[in-house]
Amino acid sequence: MTASADHILGPDAPEIVAIRAQVRRLLQRFGLDYWRRVDAERAFPSDFFAAAGEQGYFATLLPHMYGGSEAGPAAASVVIEEINRAGGDATTVNAQMAICGTILRDGTDAQKEAYLPGVASGEIRCLGVAATEPDSGADMRNLKSTARRDGDDWILDAQKVFISLAEHTRVILLLVQADAGPTVFLLDRDEVGDQIELRPVEMVVNRLTTSLFIDALRVPDTARVGAVGAGLSCLMKGFAPRRIYAAAECIGNARFLLDLSLEHARQRVTFDRVIGSNQGVQYPLAQAYARVEAADLMRWDALRVLGAGEDAGPRSAMAKLLASEASWETGRAAMTAFGGWALTAEMHIERKLRDSMVFVFNNMLWSYLAERGLGLPKAF
């Protein structure tokens, strides 16, 4: 994967075109039946993950000094989009590329040297953030999980929910409440694995989700990421790019669904004419197409702002909002085109529709956009 000098690339840049072609070649080795089996078995896509590492995708956002390619956020978003557009699931690649950003930005030199080269190669999996709690949900100001000082160490007690991929990652970033405020700790499961409890949570989508329980776990201060009390700031620095990558997942899903639906609409004949000539099929697909293209434009605009070093918060929020709703509506349009066949696993539509559900919980993001984009008072 080639690197960009300024990280501000458009959709037609030669580097982006080359990355799209490279990802499409890789996905030819992992067809739709592979992804349907992984989903049905609630399995980790180990073969695909290894192949993605060999292609250098995990190094996309990391500096050369840690084995990275410095290809930049635009390249990362295209990798993610193309995986989903081919009918795959970019969840693991997205996580591996993005979550390590907290270590890169706020970790110590020792943490960066210990983990980032392995993340870049795929040898070390950095896939999980444990922040959400059963009672407080996304309200990180009222954390019940705690960290208290004990000499040079910390004692951690935590209960977390909705942690994707936790059983399949070596590194988990844990947000807990210290005396000075929310603080992030790096948990290396090779070191503390038998001292934390993970319980699977069965979900409508294959995110390999768990709850996490920690009881009086002692960790050294060297496990802390960033300053004491600065945990929210550490995580929030990654919110804008991660919204863009979520938008890329949604755009990929939507284009996969649209591609399938258009092919079906052009070939399926009922009542002596192709169903694509029926307004009831045409209009939902045309509306979905318009929504996806609009979301894609906002994705690239958010990348432009991010690459220029400006505040990409509102633009990234709009990209994620528009893309998630476009993906959901494209799924509905696909069901209109396919009818009852859309409910069968072999058509892959119901799987992608379930994937789209993950991204449409947007109330907090609408509130954020109203406050940050429109200058309205904070919602209560």
Secondary structure, DSSP 8 states (H G I E B T S, - for coil): ----SSS---TTSHHHHHHHHHHHHHHTTS-HHHHHHHHHHT---HHHHHHHHHTTGGGTTS-GGGT-----HHHHHHHHHHHHHTT---HHHHHHHHTTHHHHHHS-HHHHHHHHHHHHHTSS-EEEEE--BTTTBT-GGG---EEEEETTEEEEEEEEEEEETGGG-SEEEEEEEETTEEEEEEEEHHHHGGGEEEEE---SS---EEEEEEEEEEEEGGGEESSTT-HHHHHHTTHHHHHHHHHHHHHHHHHHHHHHHHHHHHH-EETTEEGGGSHHHHHHHHHHHHHHHHHHHHHHHHHHHHHTTS--HHHHHHHHHHHHHHHHHHHHHHHHHHGGGGGSGGGSHHHHHHHHHTT---HHHHHHHHHHHH------
